[in-house]
Amino acid sequence: MRKSLSIFLFFINLIIVTSCNSSDINQNRKEVKKVTQKLDVNISMYANYNLWANTEFVNWLKELDSTILVTETPSSFPTIRETLIHLLGAETGWSSPLTKTEWKKLDDSVNELSNEAIMDELIKASDNIRNTVSNLVLTDVNSYLDSMEYFYNAEGIIMHVCNHSTQHRGQIITMARSLGITNPPRTDLIYYLKTLED
């Protein structure tokens, strides 16, 4: 119950931050960080889950007819392929503040990659985040994030990356279903937790 309340308060603070004027920015930044620091979440487990879920997902997508990935269907991005490129870009980019480097942006050459290569790069990016998180010195990274005036601490960034991936995996499932594909993998967090019991 306490964890659910903390997560709820975290998202309420995010809403406040996005609607505030410039004089409130620093105070709200402190509040967001305070809430995420209170979250009793095993961020390493969450990064491991993200890699597991993306791997399960990619293995499923690789079995589909490749034309499915480039068939346009209404969603945030017109095709599954473009959604995967967006996911790759996000996981690549958000690893930057965690490694105290400038934002890494995909260049246009990503559009020349095969579908399989894009999926392989996504798994590499997820594995990179998992490895980064497992070696993270939170105080060090959070000091860097403070100096760069990020709203979020490392814990918040990791939660965002994993939730963002979950959102777009859900979109891809909906896109695939609209194209007649009915056998997506179950990649909810609870299914990952069950694998840890085996």
C-alpha positions in Angstrom: 0.0 0.0 0.0 2.8 2.4 0.9 4.6 1.6 -2.3 1.5 2.3 -4.4 1.0 5.6 -2.6 4.6 6.6 -3.3 4.2 5.8 -7.0 0.9 7.7 -7.1 2.6 10.8 -5.4 5.5 10.5 -7.9 3.2 10.8 -10.9 1.2 13.6 -9.2 4.5 15.5 -8.8 5.3 15.0 -12.4 1.9 16.5 -13.4 2.6 19.5 -11.1 6.1 19.9 -12.6 4.8 20.0 -16.2 2.2 22.7 -15.3 4.3 25.0 -13.2 5.8 28.4 -14.0 9.5 29.0 -14.0 9.6 30.4 -10.4 8.4 27.0 -9.2 10.7 24.8 -11.2 13.5 24.3 -8.6 11.1 23.6 -5.8 9.2 21.1 -7.9 12.4 19.4 -9.0 13.3 18.9 -5.4 9.9 17.4 -4.7 10.0 15.0 -7.6 13.4 13.8 -6.5 12.3 13.5 -2.9 9.4 11.2 -3.8 11.4 8.9 -6.1 14.1 8.5 -3.4 11.4 7.2 -1.1 10.2 4.6 -3.6 11.0 1.1 -2.3 11.6 -0.3 -5.7 14.4 -2.7 -6.7 15.6 -0.8 -9.8 18.0 -3.5 -10.8 15.1 -6.0 -10.9 13.2 -3.5 -13.0 16.0 -3.1 -15.5 16.3 -6.9 -15.7 12.6 -7.1 -16.3 12.9 -4.6 -19.2 15.6 -6.7 -20.9 13.6 -9.9 -20.4 10.3 -8.4 -21.7 12.0 -6.8 -24.8 13.8 -10.1 -25.5 10.6 -12.1 -25.3 9.0 -9.5 -27.6 11.7 -9.5 -30.2 11.8 -13.3 -30.3 8.1 -13.2 -31.1 8.4 -10.4 -33.7 11.2 -12.3 -35.5 8.8 -15.2 -36.1 6.3 -13.0 -37.9 6.1 -12.4 -41.6 8.4 -9.4 -42.1 5.8 -7.5 -44.0 3.8 -7.1 -40.8 6.5 -4.9 -39.4 6.2 -2.4 -42.2 2.4 -2.5 -42.8 0.8 0.8 -41.8 -1.8 0.8 -39.0 -3.1 3.6 -36.8 -0.9 4.2 -33.7 1.6 6.6 -32.3 3.9 5.6 -35.1 2.6 4.3 -38.5 4.4 0.9 -38.4 5.7 -1.6 -35.9 9.2 -1.1 -37.4 9.0 2.7 -36.7 7.8 2.0 -33.1 10.8 -0.3 -32.6 13.1 2.5 -33.9 11.5 4.9 -31.4 12.0 2.4 -28.6 15.7 1.9 -29.6 16.2 5.7 -29.6 14.6 6.1 -26.2 16.7 3.4 -24.6 19.8 4.7 -26.2 19.1 8.2 -25.2 18.1 7.6 -21.6 21.2 5.6 -21.0 23.2 8.9 -21.5 22.3 10.6 -18.2 22.9 7.4 -16.3 26.4 7.2 -17.7 27.0 10.9 -17.3 27.4 11.5 -21.0 25.8 13.8 -23.6 22.4 12.6 -25.0 23.0 9.9 -27.5 20.7 10.3 -30.5 20.2 7.8 -33.3 21.4 9.1 -36.7 19.6 8.5 -39.9 21.6 5.4 -40.7 19.2 3.5 -38.4 16.6 3.7 -41.2 18.9 1.6 -43.4 19.1 -1.3 -40.9 17.1 -4.5 -41.5 14.2 -5.3 -39.2 16.2 -7.9 -37.5 19.2 -5.6 -37.0 16.9 -3.0 -35.4 15.5 -5.6 -33.0 19.1 -6.8 -32.2 20.1 -3.2 -31.5 17.1 -2.8 -29.1 18.2 -5.8 -27.1 21.7 -4.5 -26.9 20.4 -1.1 -25.7 18.2 -2.9 -23.1 21.2 -5.0 -22.0 23.3 -1.9 -21.8 20.8 -0.3 -19.5 20.7 -3.4 -17.3 24.5 -3.5 -17.1 24.6 0.2 -16.4 22.1 -0.1 -13.6 23.8 -3.1 -12.0 27.0 -1.0 -11.7 25.3 2.3 -10.8 26.6 4.4 -7.9 23.4 6.3 -7.3 24.9 9.2 -5.3 27.5 9.8 -8.0 24.9 9.8 -10.9 22.4 11.8 -8.9 25.0 14.5 -8.2 25.7 14.7 -11.9 22.0 14.9 -12.7 21.7 17.7 -10.1 24.5 19.6 -11.8 22.8 19.2 -15.2 19.5 20.4 -13.7 17.6 17.3 -14.6 14.1 17.1 -12.9 14.6 13.4 -12.2 17.0 11.3 -10.2 18.5 8.0 -11.6 15.7 5.9 -10.0 13.1 8.0 -11.8 14.9 7.7 -15.2 15.1 3.9 -14.9 11.4 3.7 -14.0 10.6 5.9 -16.9 12.6 3.9 -19.4 11.0 0.6 -18.3 7.4 2.1 -18.3 8.0 3.7 -21.7 9.0 0.3 -23.2 6.0 -1.3 -21.6 3.7 1.3 -23.2 5.1 0.8 -26.7 5.1 -3.0 -26.4 1.4 -2.7 -25.7 0.9 -0.5 -28.7 2.8 -3.0 -30.9 0.5 -5.8 -29.7 -2.6 -3.7 -30.6 -1.1 -3.0 -34.0 -0.3 -6.6 -34.6 -3.8 -7.7 -33.5 -5.3 -5.3 -36.0 -3.2 -7.0 -38.7 -4.5 -10.5 -37.7 -1.7 -11.6 -35.3 -3.2 -13.1 -32.2 -0.3 -14.8 -30.3 1.7 -12.1 -28.6 3.9 -13.1 -25.6 2.9 -12.3 -22.1 5.4 -9.8 -20.9 3.7 -8.3 -17.9 5.9 -7.8 -14.9 4.1 -10.6 -13.0 5.2 -13.1 -15.6 8.8 -12.1 -15.2 8.5 -12.4 -11.4 7.2 -16.0 -12.0 10.3 -16.8 -14.0 12.4 -15.9 -10.9 10.5 -18.5 -8.8 11.3 -21.3 -11.3 
